[in-house]
Amino acid sequence: MPPTTRPQSLICEVTHRCPLHCLYCSNPLEMQKADAELDTAAWKRVFTEAAQMGILHLHLTGGEPLARKDLTELIQAGHDAGLYVNMITSGVGMTEARLEALVEAGLEHLQLSFQDVDEARANFIAGTRAHAWKLQLVPLVKRQRLAFTVNLVVHRQNLDRLPEMIALAESLEPNRVEIAHVQYYGWALKNRDLLMPAEEQVQRALPIVEAARQRLKGKIHLDAVLPDYYGSFPKACVGGWGRQMLLIDPAGRALPCHAAGVLPGMEFDNVKEHSLPWIWQQSVAFERFRGETWMPETCKGCERKARDFGGCRCQAFLLTGDVEAIDPVCTYSPQHGLMEELRKPVTADPLPIYRG
């Protein structure tokens, strides 16, 4: 079935190299080596093709994009192609001179994540001393022509300090705050027993988030991403598999989402061998879960099928071992009982497993 919509955003993991070792990192367990990364010319071609497809947003991420020596050139290429250029960064290693060069090249939006309000706790989650770097970067960002988003990544280890974390974010005067519960893929899945909040924590957090949203209305836009595991219905799998987003990994593989590489029996085409339009319109991988033909009968007959598309394919596989299963988060899944087991309180924190 050919796609009926164009992708809205292109996420480019320009490298998997990173000075952080975050316990919740969404990168795959087997990351791409530096010598496998796409070169500058290949990324430029990808940006041009994206713009020609009607894609509006370019998100440069990693790993840490600052690890690329050609980052300024990549941003310039994205800007020249007519894309709105956003960068997600740890801030580690950023200097005022380099930031000025990136903005001059066309960087329009910068996203910075904070792991906690307390430096020691934040550094524990990040696996390195990064908190102070982030705080030092903020004044440099505020002096530039940049939209600025603060991401608060929350989980069991910090959710009880959510009011303090929101206060920290507010003090940094961003345009936008995103409170994002850890999603359990990649390294976060390996650390799930350490990171997944108790149900009581989640319930206490909900009114805190809503109160902050109302208080900051008209001043700071606040979004929140809730943990799937405590829902009654699943999330809409990145807006629907192959419906809204393209992701390119450092070596050039095109995927419909960050985690899709875990799915067995899937072959993801590479931008070294195919154009971006061809991948979006014709690749078997992007067609695999479009439409309804793949869905279990329960999903096909459900009024929510156009809203959640059967749930997240990666989550369904990681929890059930079946890529076509109904996402167990869904109340109608015959395996919904899995969620009851996973929601049981953890009596003691296991040792952290850091991203390599």
C-alpha positions in Angstrom: 0.0 0.0 0.0 1.6 3.3 -1.0 1.8 6.0 1.7 -1.1 8.5 1.6 0.9 11.1 3.5 4.4 12.6 3.3 6.8 12.3 6.2 6.7 15.4 8.5 10.2 15.0 10.0 13.5 13.5 9.3 15.6 12.4 12.3 19.2 11.9 11.5 21.4 10.1 14.0 24.6 11.5 12.6 26.7 9.5 15.0 26.4 7.0 17.9 29.5 8.5 19.5 28.6 10.2 22.8 30.4 11.4 26.0 27.4 10.3 28.0 26.5 6.8 29.0 22.8 7.3 29.9 21.0 4.4 31.6 17.9 5.1 29.4 19.7 5.7 26.1 17.4 4.7 23.2 20.3 3.9 20.9 20.6 0.2 19.9 22.7 -2.1 22.0 25.0 -2.7 19.0 25.8 0.8 17.9 27.4 1.9 14.7 31.1 2.5 14.7 32.6 5.8 13.7 34.2 4.4 10.5 30.7 3.3 9.4 29.2 6.8 9.5 27.8 8.4 6.4 30.1 11.1 5.0 29.3 14.7 4.6 28.3 14.4 0.9 25.8 11.6 1.7 24.1 13.5 4.5 23.8 16.6 2.2 22.1 14.5 -0.5 19.7 13.1 2.1 18.8 16.6 3.3 18.1 17.8 -0.3 15.9 14.8 -1.0 14.0 15.3 2.2 13.2 18.9 1.3 12.1 17.8 -2.2 9.7 15.3 -0.5 8.1 18.2 1.5 9.7 17.3 4.8 9.7 20.4 7.0 11.8 19.5 10.1 15.3 18.1 10.4 16.4 16.8 13.8 20.1 16.2 14.2 20.8 13.8 17.0 23.0 10.9 18.0 24.8 9.9 20.1 26.2 13.4 20.3 26.1 15.5 17.1 29.0 17.6 18.4 31.2 14.6 17.9 31.0 15.3 14.1 33.7 17.6 12.9 31.5 18.5 9.9 28.5 19.5 12.0 28.6 23.1 11.0 28.6 22.0 7.3 25.7 19.6 7.9 23.6 22.3 9.5 24.4 24.7 6.7 23.3 22.0 4.2 20.0 21.4 6.0 19.3 25.1 6.2 20.2 25.7 2.6 17.8 22.9 1.6 15.0 24.8 3.3 14.6 22.6 6.4 14.0 23.8 9.9 17.1 22.6 11.7 16.9 21.3 15.3 19.7 19.7 17.3 19.4 17.4 20.3 22.6 17.7 22.3 24.2 16.9 25.7 26.0 20.2 25.5 29.3 18.5 26.6 32.1 20.1 24.7 30.1 23.0 23.3 31.9 26.3 23.3 30.5 29.8 22.7 32.5 30.1 19.5 31.2 26.8 18.2 27.6 27.6 19.1 27.9 30.9 17.3 29.1 29.1 14.2 26.3 26.6 14.3 23.7 29.3 14.6 25.3 31.3 11.8 25.1 28.1 9.7 21.4 27.8 10.2 20.7 26.1 13.5 17.3 27.2 14.7 16.3 25.1 17.7 18.4 23.4 20.4 17.1 20.7 22.8 18.9 20.0 26.0 18.0 17.2 28.4 18.4 17.3 32.2 18.5 14.1 34.3 17.8 15.6 37.7 18.1 18.7 39.8 20.9 17.3 42.0 24.2 17.2 40.2 25.4 13.9 41.8 22.1 12.1 40.9 22.1 13.6 37.4 25.6 12.4 36.8 24.7 9.0 38.1 22.0 8.6 35.4 24.2 10.1 32.7 27.2 7.9 33.6 29.5 10.9 33.5 29.9 14.5 34.8 27.6 16.3 32.5 25.1 18.3 34.7 27.5 21.3 35.2 28.2 21.4 31.4 24.5 21.7 30.6 23.9 24.5 33.1 26.9 26.4 31.7 25.6 26.0 28.2 22.2 27.6 28.9 23.4 31.3 29.1 25.3 30.8 25.8 22.1 29.5 24.2 20.0 32.4 25.5 22.4 34.9 23.8 21.7 33.3 20.4 18.8 33.5 18.0 17.6 30.0 19.0 14.4 28.4 20.0 15.2 26.4 23.2 13.6 23.3 24.6 14.4 21.7 28.0 13.8 18.0 28.1 13.2 16.5 31.6 13.7 12.7 31.4 11.8 11.2 34.3 11.7 7.7 35.9 11.6 6.0 39.3 14.9 7.5 40.4 13.9 11.2 40.0 10.1 11.3 39.7 9.6 12.2 43.3 11.5 15.4 42.6 9.4 16.4 39.6 8.3 19.8 41.1 11.9 20.7 41.7 12.8 19.6 38.2 10.1 21.7 36.7 11.3 24.7 38.7 14.8 24.2 37.4 13.5 24.1 33.8 11.4 27.2 34.4 14.5 29.1 35.7 16.3 28.4 32.5 13.6 30.3 30.6 13.1 27.9 27.6 10.5 28.3 25.0 9.3 24.7 25.6 9.6 22.0 28.3 9.0 18.4 27.6 8.5 16.0 30.5 9.3 12.6 29.0 9.0 9.4 30.9 11.6 6.9 29.9 10.4 4.6 27.1 11.7 1.1 27.4 13.8 0.3 24.4 17.5 -0.1 23.9 19.5 0.5 27.1 16.4 1.6 29.0 14.9 -1.8 28.5 18.1 -3.3 30.1 17.6 -1.0 33.0 13.8 -1.2 33.2 13.9 -2.6 36.8 15.9 0.4 37.9 14.0 3.0 36.0 10.3 2.1 35.8 8.3 4.2 38.4 5.8 2.8 40.8 2.2 3.4 39.9 1.8 5.7 42.9 4.6 7.9 41.6 3.0 8.1 38.2 -0.4 9.0 39.7 1.2 11.7 41.9 3.0 13.2 38.9 -0.1 13.7 36.8 -1.7 16.6 38.7 1.8 18.2 39.1 2.3 18.2 35.4 -1.2 19.6 34.7 -0.8 22.4 37.4 2.5 23.4 35.8 1.0 23.4 32.3 -1.7 25.8 33.5 0.6 28.0 35.4 3.1 28.3 32.6 0.4 28.8 29.8 1.4 31.7 27.6 4.9 31.7 29.0 6.4 28.3 28.4 4.8 25.5 26.3 4.8 22.3 28.3 4.4 18.8 26.8 4.4 15.5 28.7 5.0 12.0 27.5 3.5 9.4 29.9 4.8 5.9 30.5 3.0 3.4 28.3 3.2 0.6 30.8 0.5 2.3 33.0 -1.9 3.0 30.2 -5.1 1.2 29.2 -4.5 1.8 25.5 -1.2 1.9 23.6 0.5 4.9 22.0 0.2 5.4 18.2 3.6 3.9 17.2 5.4 7.2 16.1 2.1 8.4 14.7 1.7 5.2 12.7 4.4 3.0 11.2 5.8 4.7 8.1 3.2 7.5 8.3 4.9 10.5 9.7 8.6 10.0 10.3 11.9 8.8 8.7 14.9 8.0 10.8 18.4 7.6 9.3 21.0 5.9 11.5 24.7 6.8 11.4 25.5 4.2 8.7 22.6 5.2 6.5 19.9 2.7 7.4 16.4 4.2 7.1 14.0 3.2 9.8 10.4 4.2 10.7 11.4 4.7 14.4 14.4 4.6 16.8 13.9 1.0 17.9 12.7 -0.7 14.7 16.1 -2.4 14.3 15.2 -4.9 17.0 12.5 -6.5 14.9 13.4 -9.9 13.5 13.2 -10.6 9.8 13.3 -7.0 8.8 15.7 -5.6 6.2 16.0 -1.8 6.3 17.2 -0.2 3.1 20.2 2.2 3.1 20.4 5.7 1.7 23.7 4.7 0.1 21.8 2.5 -2.3 18.3 4.1 -2.5 16.9 7.6 -2.6 14.8 8.8 0.3 11.6 9.0 -1.8 12.1 5.4 -3.0 12.6 4.2 0.6 9.5 6.1 1.8 7.3 5.0 -1.1 8.5 1.5 -2.0 10.7 -0.2 0.6 9.3 -3.4 2.1 10.2 -2.3 5.6 8.2 0.9 5.5 5.2 -1.0 3.9 5.3 -3.8 6.5 2.9 -2.3 9.1 1.1 0.4 7.1 -2.6 0.0 6.7 -4.6 -2.7 8.4 -3.9 -5.9 6.5 -1.2 -7.1 9.0 -3.4 -6.4 12.1 -4.9 -9.1 14.3 -8.7 -9.4 14.0 -9.3 -7.7 17.3 -7.5 -4.5 16.0 -9.2 -4.6 12.7 -12.6 -4.5 14.4 -11.6 -1.8 16.9 -12.8 1.8 16.6 -9.3 2.9 17.9 -7.4 1.4 15.0 -7.1 4.7 13.2 -5.8 6.3 16.5 -3.2 3.8 17.8 -2.7 1.5 14.8 -2.5 -1.6 16.9 0.1 0.0 19.2 3.9 0.0 19.1 5.4 -2.8 17.0 8.7 -2.7 18.8 7.1 -2.7 22.3 4.8 -5.5 21.2 7.7 -7.6 20.1 9.9 -6.9 23.0 7.2 -7.9 25.5 5.6 -10.8 23.6 8.2 -12.0 21.0 5.6 -11.5 18.3 5.9 -8.6 15.9 2.2 -8.8 14.9 0.9 -9.1 18.5 -1.5 -6.5 19.9 0.6 -4.2 22.0 0.1 -5.7 25.6 -0.6 -2.2 27.0 -4.0 -2.5 25.3 -6.8 -3.6 27.5 -8.1 -5.8 24.6 -4.8 -7.7 24.3 -4.9 -11.3 25.4 -1.5 -10.7 26.9 -2.5 -7.6 28.9 -1.7 -9.5 32.0 2.0 -9.0 31.2 1.6 -5.4 32.2 0.3 -6.4 35.6 3.4 -8.4 36.3 5.7 -5.5 35.1 3.8 -3.0 37.3 4.6 -4.9 40.5 6.9 -2.9 42.8 10.6 -3.6 42.7 11.9 -4.3 46.2 15.5 -3.3 45.5 17.3 -1.4 42.8 19.5 -3.6 40.6 23.0 -2.4 39.5 22.9 0.0 36.6 23.9 -1.1 33.2 25.5 1.8 31.4 25.5 2.5 27.7 28.8 1.5 26.2 
